[in-house]
Amino acid sequence: MKKQFVLYLCLVLAVPAVAQKVSPPESRAYYEERSRKQKTAGWILLGSGTVMAVGGFFAFGNSWYSGSYTETDIYGFVMLGGVASTIASVPFFINSGKNARKAATLSLKSQPALLPGNDRLNSAKPAVALAIKF
């Protein structure tokens, strides 16, 4: 019984250790492109949502006294859809800002390096800088 328990314990502990994968960090261009696409999607949702909400509001007001309940309902749903689209644009802007900050932390800089040799001069060498912020 002890052998089975030890074997079971080894299997349970070994499986997650083998399954762990470390993904390489993404490049600066990846985060810049992602930020740009998310910002574009946010502006499209915000613009179309505002147009739908304002247009639906005025059309809803004009159709209120026309006696057509179907038309009034349609314009009411257009107005609500515009408000929902405008609200849905907020996460795209937030994530775009996060990705832009990630792209800003990945940069190529020249850093001083002390090279061994006869001259022992500090010279600037290209280096990749990564700042991790929590």
KAVENTA-V81457 format. One record per residue. N is the residue number from 1. RES is the residue in one letter. SS is DSSP state (~ for helix, > for strand, _ for the rest). Layout:
n = {N,N}
res = {RES,RES}
ss = {SS,SS}
This chain:
n = {1,2,3,4,5,6,7,8,9,10,11,12,13,14,15,16,17,18,19,20,21,22,23,24,25,26,27,28,29,30,31,32,33,34,35,36,37,38,39,40,41,42,43,44,45,46,47,48,49,50,51,52,53,54,55,56,57,58,59,60,61,62,63,64,65,66,67,68,69,70,71,72,73,74,75,76,77,78,79,80,81,82,83,84,85,86,87,88,89,90,91,92,93,94,95,96,97,98,99,100,101,102,103,104,105,106,107,108,109,110,111,112,113,114,115,116,117,118,119,120,121,122,123,124,125,126,127,128,129,130,131,132,133,134}
res = {M,K,K,Q,F,V,L,Y,L,C,L,V,L,A,V,P,A,V,A,Q,K,V,S,P,P,E,S,R,A,Y,Y,E,E,R,S,R,K,Q,K,T,A,G,W,I,L,L,G,S,G,T,V,M,A,V,G,G,F,F,A,F,G,N,S,W,Y,S,G,S,Y,T,E,T,D,I,Y,G,F,V,M,L,G,G,V,A,S,T,I,A,S,V,P,F,F,I,N,S,G,K,N,A,R,K,A,A,T,L,S,L,K,S,Q,P,A,L,L,P,G,N,D,R,L,N,S,A,K,P,A,V,A,L,A,I,K,F}
ss = {_,~,~,~,~,~,~,~,~,~,~,~,~,~,~,~,~,~,~,_,_,_,_,_,_,_,_,~,~,~,~,~,~,~,~,~,~,~,~,~,~,~,~,~,~,~,~,~,~,~,~,~,~,~,~,~,~,~,~,~,~,~,~,_,_,_,_,_,~,~,~,~,~,~,~,~,~,~,~,~,~,~,~,~,~,~,~,~,~,~,~,~,~,~,~,~,~,~,~,~,~,~,~,~,~,>,>,>,>,>,>,>,>,>,_,_,_,_,_,_,_,>,>,>,>,>,>,>,>,>,_,_,_,_}
